[in-house]
Amino acid sequence: MKKIYDIQNMLRNIGTKQVMLYDTLSIYYAIGAKFYPHERFLALLVKDEGKPVLFLNNLFPCEELDGIEIVRFNDNDDYLGVFCNYLVGGKLAVDKNLPSRFLLPIMEKHHDVCISSVVEDLRLAKDQDEVQKMRASSRLNDEIMEQVEKFLHVGVSDKEVEEYIFSLYKKYNVVPSFEPIVAFKNTASDPHASANGQILTEEDVCIVDMGLILDDYCSDMTRTFVYNYPKMEEIYRIVLKANLAAESMIRPGVKFSDIDKAARSVIEAAGYGEYFTHRTGHGIGLEVHEPKDVSSANDDVVREGYCFSIEPGIYLPGVGGVRIEDLVVVTADGCEVLNLYRK
């Protein structure tokens, strides 16, 4: 129930009496139970005091949950009316994933409704158990990346490499956290390239960007392999320097925008600023992309437990590209780089 207490403390701190969680990952985060409601209504109502209430369709089995009241309903019941009967006066905070087909009727019955990031904000700072899961997910991703590098050879196609990655996911009984990216030479100049049957040549570059979900937590890493390609070897050294510059300054209290600047300044000083076309990183945890991106637009400060990617890149049209990505978790006086496979 610690997560529930944390939510209740957050509600008291912001002066809000109640929050409705619809997002299934946020519900899992709060009470440790997974549901897949598809188009049906599901909600966890947490008030600033008292028992949380889970509203659950009878179609979905669920054992008793310690400290949670469960309200059951059928498809034909007035479940939104029942839900609203549990609300207290004042503002109802809801998460951003609540569909309008539920939001609008609730607003008709309970006028004071606002979008809130109460649980998203709590999910930003990982506790020790979550850090260990993030660490384990990244370690397995490292292990798979090592096997992928050994698999690479002149004459292999990007599609064959992609298929090999999926075979390793199957071998380790995990699923990808996103569709892997495998890109050679020309296609490597596209940060979100798709495998198209290109063949790895003797003078080439290969970007592999991949991640998996282990014990519910996501990993994400990118490595770039350069083969007898002097121009890309030069670019690689610049991107590696940018990656290390950003990671070296991460600690509580530093602005995300300054971390982005540390990476971007290295690339700009080398004359390739216009070819670094995306943010330096993104939050990660139960989802592969979570809030608090590492960008020039985000002046929020880093806090202990935050987990995010550092992934500077340079992409030269018609020539190739390089990206180097690690995940980091912020510690009391710096950061831990979760990816240990060689850069």
Secondary structure as UniProt FT lines:
FT   HELIX           2..14
FT   STRAND          18..21
FT   HELIX           24..31
FT   TURN            38..39
FT   STRAND          43..47
FT   STRAND          53..57
FT   TURN            58..59
FT   TURN            66..67
FT   STRAND          69..73
FT   TURN            75..76
FT   HELIX           79..85
FT   STRAND          92..94
FT   TURN            96..97
FT   HELIX           100..109
FT   STRAND          113..115
FT   HELIX           118..124
FT   HELIX           128..151
FT   TURN            154..155
FT   HELIX           158..171
FT   TURN            172..173
FT   STRAND          175..176
FT   STRAND          181..184
FT   HELIX           185..189
FT   TURN            191..192
FT   STRAND          204..210
FT   STRAND          212..214
FT   TURN            215..216
FT   STRAND          217..218
FT   STRAND          221..227
FT   HELIX           230..248
FT   TURN            252..253
FT   HELIX           256..269
FT   TURN            270..271
FT   HELIX           273..275
FT   STRAND          281..283
FT   STRAND          290..294
FT   TURN            296..297
FT   TURN            304..305
FT   STRAND          306..310
FT   STRAND          313..316
FT   TURN            317..319
FT   STRAND          320..323
FT   STRAND          325..330
FT   STRAND          335..337
//
